[in-house]
Amino acid sequence: MNTTPRTLSRSLNDRMIAGVMGGIAHRFGWNPTLARILFVLISIGSAAFPGILVYLLLWLLIPNEAD
């Protein structure tokens, strides 16, 4: 049984803008489309959760898959 942990990285194959949500979805085994929809809904629904700022920060902090 392969129990190697998945690392958090931006997806090179499943990306819409920078691959952040695709990488997060891959890390946790989620559907990337549902992860994106959930992120957008949380960002719109909550004024205390600045989605664009968080996305840009994650874009800077999470490395690419190839790195």
C-alpha positions as CSV (number, residue, x, y, z in Angstrom):
1,M,0.0,0.0,0.0
2,N,1.4,3.4,-1.0
3,T,1.1,5.8,1.9
4,T,3.4,8.6,0.6
5,P,1.8,12.0,1.6
6,R,0.7,14.3,-1.2
7,T,2.6,17.6,-1.1
8,L,0.8,20.9,-1.6
9,S,1.8,22.4,-4.9
10,R,0.2,24.5,-7.6
11,S,-1.1,22.3,-10.4
12,L,0.5,22.5,-13.8
13,N,-2.3,20.4,-15.5
14,D,-5.4,21.5,-13.8
15,R,-5.2,25.3,-13.7
16,M,-7.6,28.1,-14.5
17,I,-5.5,31.1,-13.4
18,A,-2.4,30.0,-11.4
19,G,-3.2,26.4,-10.4
20,V,-3.8,27.2,-6.7
21,M,-7.2,25.6,-6.3
22,G,-6.3,22.7,-8.6
23,G,-3.3,22.0,-6.4
24,I,-5.3,22.3,-3.2
25,A,-8.0,20.0,-4.6
26,H,-5.3,17.4,-5.7
27,R,-3.7,17.5,-2.2
28,F,-6.9,16.7,-0.4
29,G,-8.5,14.5,-3.1
30,W,-11.3,16.9,-3.9
31,N,-12.9,17.7,-7.2
32,P,-11.1,20.9,-8.5
33,T,-14.3,22.4,-9.9
34,L,-16.1,22.1,-6.6
35,A,-13.1,23.5,-4.8
36,R,-13.2,26.5,-7.0
37,I,-16.9,27.0,-6.7
38,L,-16.7,26.7,-2.9
39,F,-13.8,29.2,-2.8
40,V,-15.8,31.7,-4.8
41,L,-19.0,31.3,-2.8
42,I,-17.1,31.8,0.5
43,S,-15.3,34.8,-0.9
44,I,-18.5,36.5,-2.1
45,G,-20.5,35.5,1.0
46,S,-18.1,36.8,3.6
47,A,-16.8,40.3,3.8
48,A,-14.2,39.1,6.4
49,F,-12.7,36.6,3.9
50,P,-10.9,38.7,1.2
51,G,-10.7,35.9,-1.4
52,I,-8.6,37.7,-4.0
53,L,-6.0,38.7,-1.4
54,V,-5.9,35.1,-0.1
55,Y,-5.6,33.7,-3.6
56,L,-2.7,36.0,-4.5
57,L,-0.9,35.1,-1.2
58,L,-1.3,31.4,-1.9
59,W,-0.1,32.0,-5.5
60,L,3.1,33.5,-4.1
61,L,3.6,30.9,-1.3
62,I,2.7,27.6,-2.9
63,P,5.4,26.3,-5.3
64,N,4.7,24.7,-8.7
65,E,4.5,21.0,-9.1
66,A,7.8,20.9,-11.1
67,D,9.8,22.9,-8.5
